[in-house]
Amino acid sequence: MEYEFRRNSLDGTLFAEFSMEHAILGRFFAERLGSNIEQCHHIMKQIEVIRANKQNDWMMQSHDLALAIDSEQVRVFAIAIDFDEDFDLEDSMNMYDAESEAFCGLEDFETALKSWMEFITKR
């Protein structure tokens, strides 16, 4: 999994860009976590709890994004408005999958999260 973190030098806005198949992770890191180091530490603690077999899985949800962690993988996904199953959108209007959901290994996510934490604490 490839990623790059950047900060706008004018206004301090944080950007996280991930490889195409993990695009939504960039949105999660930049928009949901942002510079909130406490939230990052909370997620790290949940990973430790799962690794210690004290809990099977854990989920964090905001108004538009969710993070689901189990002992093997992490899923980040957009919380979409439910449409009636009979209602079909034109192909051109369907959301690009990587922009609405991504899976990665627990270790890869943890490495990216640690890198993000290091990035946001640097000035």
Disulfide bonds with the S-S distance in Angstrom:
none
